[in-house]
């Protein structure tokens, strides 16, 4: 048996020791696999934080595989001179371009004029000699917004289980809003996102700090049925989510909200 398979079985045993039921679909479906969340693909060389492995059914595990690849791609869209990051970004781009060429073309469909307007809106400093068409600004089409919100729902459930041991009920509510680095440049991210909640986790792999790739802050009520998470992925995008077990106590059961803006990297 190969080393990779042995590691896979250890992860599965650890995940199933946390719960015998899938934590992503309400806790009524038996878990039969381990789900690494955030996905391993988000992290450089797939070195994910220790302990972030969760019990999942096959449908929940495999059902977001494509969305997870998109998130891994988006999480690397930041200003960086790191050749390893650039190489991983290029590989993910090529893979997605082969799988969904029309969608990827839409992502990079902004004209030079549109990029110029977006750059002015977010007060992006254009390097001397750079053509507007070459600016690192991309469009955020509806399918990206949908993908990110699916990811937020799943990650919020995983983080809450990680810190409380409770499975989020199928009848519960998660409200969220997400932001790109373009929103940050434009001053559109609320300051509170960085200041509250106040609890912070330790995110390491073999004693290597991973908080420059993924980090978050959280606050949880005493009964663990209400929580807030502020989550950051490199200098690419971030989100805030509020989790409520009983929707009747939150805005009369209002549906999930979200937001986005043109991405800059």
C-alpha positions in Angstrom: 0.0 0.0 0.0 1.4 3.4 -1.0 2.2 6.2 1.4 -0.6 8.4 -0.2 -3.2 5.7 0.4 -2.1 5.2 4.0 -2.4 8.9 4.6 -5.9 8.9 3.0 -7.1 6.1 5.3 -5.7 7.9 8.3 -7.6 11.0 7.3 -10.7 9.0 6.8 -10.4 7.4 10.3 -9.8 10.7 11.9 -12.8 12.3 10.1 -15.1 9.5 11.1 -13.9 9.6 14.7 -15.3 13.1 14.8 -18.8 12.1 13.7 -20.4 9.1 12.0 -22.7 11.4 10.0 -22.0 13.9 7.2 -21.7 17.4 8.7 -22.5 19.2 5.4 -26.1 18.0 4.7 -27.6 18.3 8.2 -26.2 15.3 10.0 -28.7 12.7 8.9 -26.7 11.0 6.2 -24.0 8.5 7.2 -20.5 9.7 6.5 -18.3 7.4 4.4 -15.4 9.7 3.5 -13.1 12.4 4.6 -13.4 15.9 3.3 -10.5 18.3 3.6 -11.9 21.8 4.0 -10.8 24.3 2.8 -9.8 22.1 -0.1 -6.2 20.9 -0.2 -5.9 22.5 -3.7 -6.1 26.0 -2.0 -2.8 25.5 -0.3 0.7 25.6 -1.7 1.8 22.1 -2.6 -1.5 21.0 -1.1 -0.2 21.3 2.5 -3.4 21.9 4.3 -3.8 22.8 8.0 -3.7 20.0 10.5 -7.1 18.9 11.8 -9.2 20.4 9.0 -10.6 17.1 7.9 -14.3 16.4 8.2 -16.8 13.5 7.9 -18.8 13.7 4.7 -21.0 11.6 2.5 -19.9 10.9 -1.0 -22.4 13.3 -2.5 -21.3 16.2 -0.4 -17.6 15.3 -0.8 -17.6 15.0 -4.6 -20.5 17.4 -5.3 -18.4 20.5 -5.0 -15.2 19.2 -6.7 -15.4 21.7 -9.6 -16.3 24.6 -7.3 -13.3 23.7 -5.1 -10.9 24.0 -8.1 -12.3 27.4 -8.9 -11.8 28.5 -5.3 -8.2 27.3 -5.5 -7.7 29.4 -8.6 -9.4 32.5 -7.1 -7.4 32.2 -3.9 -4.2 32.7 -5.8 -5.3 35.8 -7.7 -3.1 38.3 -5.7 -0.1 40.4 -6.5 2.8 38.1 -6.0 6.4 37.5 -7.2 6.3 33.9 -5.9 7.1 31.6 -8.8 5.5 28.6 -7.1 2.3 30.5 -6.6 2.4 31.7 -10.3 3.0 28.1 -11.5 0.1 26.7 -9.5 -2.1 29.5 -10.7 -1.2 28.7 -14.3 -1.9 25.0 -13.9 -5.3 25.7 -12.4 -6.1 28.2 -15.1 -5.2 25.6 -17.9 -7.3 22.9 -16.2 -10.3 25.2 -15.8 -9.9 26.5 -19.4 -10.1 23.0 -20.7 -13.2 22.1 -18.5 -15.2 25.3 -18.9 -13.6 27.4 -21.8 -16.7 29.7 -22.2 -16.8 30.5 -18.5 -13.1 31.3 -18.3 -13.3 33.5 -21.3 -16.1 35.4 -19.6 -13.9 35.9 -16.5 -11.2 37.6 -18.7 -13.6 39.4 -21.0 -13.1 43.0 -19.8 -11.9 45.4 -22.6 -9.1 47.9 -22.1 -11.7 50.7 -21.6 -13.6 48.6 -19.0 -10.4 47.8 -17.2 -9.4 51.5 -17.2 -12.8 52.4 -15.6 -12.4 49.7 -13.0 -8.9 50.8 -12.2 -10.0 54.3 -11.6 -12.9 53.2 -9.5 -10.7 51.2 -7.1 -7.8 53.7 -7.3 -5.5 51.1 -8.7 -2.0 52.5 -9.4 -1.2 51.7 -13.0 2.5 50.9 -13.5 4.3 53.2 -16.0 4.1 51.9 -19.5 1.3 49.4 -18.8 -1.5 49.2 -21.4 -5.0 49.2 -20.0 -5.8 45.9 -21.7 -2.9 44.3 -19.7 -4.1 45.4 -16.3 -4.6 42.4 -13.9 -8.3 43.1 -13.5 -10.9 40.5 -14.2 -14.7 40.3 -14.3 -16.8 38.5 -11.7 -19.6 36.9 -13.6 -22.6 35.3 -12.0 -21.2 31.8 -12.1 -18.2 33.0 -9.9 -20.6 34.6 -7.4 -22.6 31.4 -7.2 -19.4 29.3 -6.9 -18.1 31.4 -4.0 -21.4 31.3 -2.2 -21.6 27.5 -2.4 -18.1 27.4 -1.0 -18.9 29.8 1.8 -21.9 27.8 2.9 -19.8 24.6 3.1 -16.7 26.1 4.7 -18.9 27.9 7.4 -20.4 24.5 8.3 -16.9 22.9 8.5 -15.5 25.7 10.7 -18.4 25.6 13.1 -18.1 21.9 13.5 -14.4 22.2 14.0 -14.8 24.6 16.9 -18.0 23.2 18.5 -18.4 19.6 17.4 -22.0 20.4 16.4 -23.4 19.7 13.0 -25.3 22.6 11.4 -28.9 21.6 10.9 -30.6 21.5 7.5 -33.2 23.9 8.8 -30.6 26.5 9.9 -29.5 29.7 8.1 -26.2 31.1 6.9 -26.0 34.6 5.7 -22.8 35.8 4.0 -21.1 38.5 2.0 -17.8 38.2 0.2 -15.2 40.7 -1.1 -12.4 40.7 -3.6 -9.1 42.5 -3.3 -10.6 45.1 -5.6 -13.2 45.8 -2.9 -10.3 46.3 -0.5 -8.5 48.7 -2.8 -11.7 50.7 -3.1 -12.2 50.8 0.6 -15.4 48.8 0.4 -14.6 46.2 3.1 -16.1 47.1 6.5 -13.4 47.7 9.2 -15.4 45.4 11.6 -14.5 42.5 9.4 -10.9 42.7 10.6 -11.7 43.5 14.2 -14.6 41.3 15.1 -15.0 38.5 16.0 -11.9 38.2 18.1 -11.0 34.5 18.4 -8.2 33.2 16.1 -7.1 29.7 15.3 -3.7 28.1 14.9 -3.2 27.1 11.3 -0.1 25.0 10.8 1.2 21.9 8.9 4.3 20.3 10.3 5.0 23.4 12.4 4.8 25.6 9.2 2.4 28.6 9.7 -0.2 28.7 6.9 -2.0 31.8 8.0 -0.6 33.8 5.0 -2.7 31.5 2.8 -5.8 31.0 4.9 -6.8 32.6 8.1 -10.0 33.6 10.0 -11.5 35.1 13.1 -14.6 33.8 14.8 -17.0 34.3 17.6 -19.5 31.7 18.9 -22.4 32.1 21.3 -22.4 30.2 24.6 -24.8 27.6 23.4 -23.0 27.3 20.0 -26.1 27.9 18.0 -25.1 31.4 16.7 -21.7 32.3 15.3 -19.8 34.7 13.1 -16.8 34.0 10.9 -14.5 36.3 9.0 -12.3 34.4 6.6 -9.4 35.5 4.4 -7.6 33.7 1.5 -4.2 35.3 0.8 -4.7 38.8 -0.5 -7.3 37.6 -3.0 -10.7 37.4 -1.4 -12.4 37.3 2.0 -15.9 36.8 3.4 -17.9 37.1 6.5 -20.7 34.7 7.4 -23.2 34.5 10.2 -24.5 31.1 11.2 -27.9 30.6 13.0 -29.4 27.3 14.0 -32.8 28.8 14.4 -33.6 31.2 11.5 -36.7 32.7 13.3 -34.4 34.7 15.6 -32.5 36.3 12.6 -34.3 38.8 10.3 -37.4 36.7 10.2 -35.7 34.0 8.2 -34.3 36.2 5.5 -32.4 34.4 2.8 -28.6 34.5 2.3 -27.1 37.7 0.9 -23.8 38.3 -0.9 -21.8 40.8 -2.8 -19.0 41.1 -5.3 -17.0 43.4 -7.4 -14.5 43.2 -10.3 -11.5 41.3 -9.1 -8.0 42.7 -9.1 -4.8 40.8 -8.6 
